[in-house]
Amino acid sequence: MRILSLVLLATTTATAANAGTPVRNGPSPQSISCVAAFELMHRAAPNWTRQPAVQQAWQSWEGIALDLTSQARVDFGEQVQREMETLGNQTQSSPNALSQSAMKCIADAPNRSG
């Protein structure tokens, strides 16, 4: 198991080096995590993601994520893709992780109707 973890760490580091971006230290901002959760849920349950509350939460988090990635001068799509991979890996060991994450994102969604 330890060897597998080291291989995964080496692969992640090599991928980030090839992409020209630093390896992410710590968790992603919630906005990136939520966009990734909604993207994965859209693939798994497209009808669920068409619900108005889901669409509103998704748009709110996506707006924040776009602002953050623009300010940080990092690629939005790349950041979301990395987080999608992380969520996908978590779902393998905890099948409810994705749906729980998506539901939390709806509950925590900021109101951007301002």
C-alpha positions in Angstrom: 0.0 0.0 0.0 2.8 2.4 0.8 4.5 1.7 -2.6 1.1 2.5 -4.3 0.9 5.8 -2.4 4.4 6.7 -3.4 3.7 5.8 -7.1 0.6 7.9 -7.0 2.4 10.9 -5.5 5.2 10.6 -8.1 2.6 10.4 -10.9 0.8 13.5 -9.5 4.0 15.4 -9.2 5.2 14.5 -12.7 1.8 15.4 -14.2 1.9 18.8 -12.5 5.4 19.5 -13.6 4.5 18.6 -17.2 1.5 20.9 -17.0 3.7 23.8 -15.8 1.8 24.3 -12.6 2.7 23.6 -9.0 1.3 20.7 -7.1 -1.7 21.8 -5.1 -0.9 21.9 -1.4 -4.0 21.3 0.7 -7.6 21.1 -0.3 -9.1 22.9 -3.2 -11.2 25.9 -2.6 -14.8 24.9 -2.1 -15.9 26.6 -5.3 -13.5 24.3 -7.4 -14.7 21.3 -5.4 -18.3 22.1 -6.0 -17.9 22.7 -9.7 -16.1 19.4 -10.0 -18.9 17.6 -8.0 -21.5 19.1 -10.3 -19.6 18.1 -13.4 -19.3 14.5 -12.2 -23.0 14.4 -11.1 -24.0 15.8 -14.5 -22.4 12.7 -16.1 -23.8 10.3 -13.5 -27.3 11.8 -13.1 -28.0 14.4 -15.8 -31.7 14.8 -14.8 -30.6 15.7 -11.2 -28.3 18.5 -12.4 -31.2 20.0 -14.5 -33.1 20.9 -11.3 -33.3 24.7 -10.7 -31.7 24.6 -7.3 -28.8 22.6 -8.7 -28.4 24.9 -11.7 -28.4 28.0 -9.4 -25.9 26.5 -7.0 -23.7 25.3 -9.9 -23.7 28.8 -11.5 -22.9 30.5 -8.2 -19.9 28.2 -7.4 -18.7 28.4 -11.0 -18.7 32.2 -10.9 -16.6 32.2 -7.8 -14.3 29.5 -9.1 -13.8 31.5 -12.4 -13.0 34.6 -10.4 -10.5 32.7 -8.1 -8.7 31.0 -11.0 -8.5 34.3 -12.9 -7.0 36.1 -9.9 -4.5 33.2 -9.3 -3.7 33.1 -13.0 -4.3 29.3 -13.2 -6.3 27.4 -15.7 -9.9 26.9 -14.6 -10.5 23.7 -16.5 -7.3 22.1 -15.2 -8.2 22.9 -11.6 -11.6 21.4 -12.0 -10.2 18.4 -13.8 -7.8 17.7 -10.9 -10.6 18.0 -8.4 -12.8 15.7 -10.5 -10.0 13.1 -10.4 -9.8 13.5 -6.6 -13.5 13.1 -6.1 -13.6 10.1 -8.5 -10.9 8.4 -6.4 -12.8 9.2 -3.2 -15.9 7.7 -4.7 -14.1 4.4 -5.2 -13.6 3.9 -1.5 -16.7 5.7 -0.4 -19.5 5.4 -2.9 -21.7 8.1 -1.3 -18.9 10.7 -1.3 -19.9 12.3 -4.6 -23.6 12.7 -3.8 -22.8 13.9 -0.3 -20.4 16.5 -1.7 -22.9 17.7 -4.3 -25.6 18.0 -1.7 -23.3 20.0 0.6 -22.5 22.3 -2.3 -26.2 23.0 -2.9 -26.7 23.7 0.8 -23.7 26.0 1.0 -24.2 27.8 -2.3 -23.7 31.5 -2.1 -26.5 33.8 -3.3 -25.1 35.6 -6.4 -28.3 37.2 -7.5 -27.0 40.5 -6.2 
